[in-house]
Amino acid sequence: MSRAVIEVEGNGPEGDDVTAIAMVLHGGAAHGHAPVHKARLAYLRMRPFATEVHRGLRQEGVAVWRLRYRYRGWNGADRDPVHDVEWALAEAAGRHPNTPVVLIGHSMGGRAALWAAGSPNVIGVCALAPWIEPADPLGQLSDRRVLIVHGDADRMTSPIESRRYAARAAQLGVDIQFIGVRGAGHTMLSQPSLWHRLAADFVRDTLTLRAA
């Protein structure tokens, strides 16, 4: 693909009826320039999250966008998914000016969401089992609401790094919460309804706090 693909979930609000956007970001790999197909498990894994948010918030004007990256990989300093998220955020700003966006990302998508949080239309990030490295930046999280959820049995990405990242961000004054899910691995198949609910509740609460 020459560029990422945005797919809108269900029959949601359109045009001026859109009050907010929840953007759902799938996982990937450390390296790889193969295209991301609709049938790829990492992409399909995020469909229930999109459905949960759409079902609960469409009447309140929340549109749900599912993003498919150009490539499967993060690809080192290229940080390809971050550029894809930033492109999608620019699309959101163009189609729906001054509309807040909440990012929901899993694994590599969680990392991309955290990196892209500095975009002006982003107000919150929900990072699910994110891939986090010790040197990942924090400054872009200023004035954002952040939730990190990580299973303590995850062997693909590190719940310890997630907890440390949250602690470092909190020391800088970031509004951030870490939730550990006992016995859950990387795929979020343990207690799936809990993962879905945490993400949907985070979107709702973040938008409610903004409106207060």
N, C-alpha and C positions, 0 to 999 in steps of 0.2 A: 504494500500500500504506500502511496506517495504521501499520505497524511493519515492522521488518526480518524476514527469514525465515531460520531455521536449517534446513539440510538435513544430515543425518548421512550420511556416506559409507559405502556398503556394509553388510555384515553384521558390524559391529564389536562390541566389548564393550558391555555394558549394565549399568545399575545399579551394584552394588558391585564389579563386575568392571572398571570404568573406573578406570585408574590415572593417566591424564593425558589432556588434550585438546589436539589441534593444531587451531587455528582458522584457516581459509584465507579471505583477504580479497582481493576483486577490485579492479580499478582503476575509474576513472571519469573525470570531467571537472571543470574548475574550477567551472563553474556548471551548474545544471540540476535541475529538480524532476520530471522524467519518471520513471516507475517503472522499476525494473530487472527485465527479463524473463529467464527461464531461457536463452533463445536468444541473449542479448546476448554479443558476442564477449569483452568484458572478463571476464564471468563464466565463460564456457566455457574461457578461457585458463588458468584455475586448476584445472580438473578434473584434468589429469595430475599436478599437485602433490599434490592430495588422494589420488589413486589410489596414487601412489608411497609416501606416508607410511602410508596404510592397509595396503597390501600388506606393507610392511616391519615395521610395529610393532603391528598389531592383536593378534598373539599375546602381546604384552607389555602388553596392556590399554589401548593408546592409541586413543581415539576421535577421529575426524576430523570436524570440523564445517565446513561451507561456509556462509558468511554472504552473504545478498543484502541490500543496503542498501535503505532506503525510496526513495532518490533517486539519480540518477546523479551529482549534483554534490557538491563540497565545500561550496560556497555560503558563501564568505567567513567572517565571524565566527561563522556558525551552526555550521560544522564538522560538518555532518550525519553523515558516516560515523563520526566519532569517537563521537558519541552512540549510534549503532547498535552499534558494537563494545562500548562500555561496557554497553549493554543486554544484549548476548549474553554478556558476561563475568559479569554479574549472574545471568543464566539458568544459566550453567555452575556458578556458586557455589551456586545454589539446588538444582540437580539433583544435583550431585556436590560436596558440601562438602569443602573442604580439598584439592581436586584441582588440581594445577598445570596451567597453560595456556601453550602456546607459540603465538605469533602468526606467521603467514606471510602477508605482504601484498605485492602488486605495485602499483607506480605510486602512485595515490592510496591504495590499500590499504596500501602500505608506509608512507606518511605517517600514515595513521590508526592503524596498528599502533604506530608510534613514539610518537604522541601518547597512546595509551591504555595504554602500558606501565606506568604507575604503578598500575594496578588491582592489588589485593593478590594475586590468584591468578595473575598473569602472572609467569613466570620467564624468558622469553626472547622475542626478536623477530628474525625473519628478514625483512628488507626487501629486496625484489627490484626493482631499477630504480626506487627510490622517488622521488616528487616531494618535494623538500626545499627549503624557503626559508631564507635566512640567519638569520632571526629565530626559527626553530622552536626550541622549548624542549628542554632536555637533562636537567633535574633529575629527570624521571620515570624516567630510565634507571638510576638508582642501584640497585645490587644486582641488576640484570638482565644477562643475557647477550645480546649483540646481534651479528648478522651483517648486513652490507650487501653486496649483490652488484649490480654495475652494469656494463653493457657500455660499452666506450669509444667505440662508434659510435652511442650513443643520442642522438637529436636531439629527443626528446619531453621527457625529464627529464634533469637534469644530473649526469653522473658526477663532475664537478668539485665540485659542491655536496655530493654524497654523501661524497666523500673528505674534504672540509673538515669536514663534520658529524662524521664518525668521528674526525677528529683532535681536534676540540674536545671531544668526549665522552671520548676517551682521556685528555686533559689533566685531566679531572675525576675520573679513576679508574674510568671505566666499562669493563667487560669487553667490548670491542667490536673487531670485525675487519672490514676492508674487503677485498673481493676484486673485482678488475677482470677482466672477460671480454673478451679481445681480439677486436675485429671484431664484437661483438654489438650489436644495436640494441635498441629498446625492447620489441619483441614477444617476446623470448626464443626466437625460432625458430632462431637460430644456436646450435648445440650444445645442443639442448633437454635431452638426457639429463644434461648437466653441471648445468644449472640445477636439474633435479628432484633429482639426487643431492645437491647442496649443501644444498638445503632439508631433505631427509629426514635426511641425516647430522647437520645442525644440531639437529634435533628430538631425535634419538637421543642425541647427545653431551650436549645440555643436560640431558636427563632423567637420564643416567648420572652426570653431575657432581653433580646435586642429590642423588642417592641415595648418593653416596660418603661 
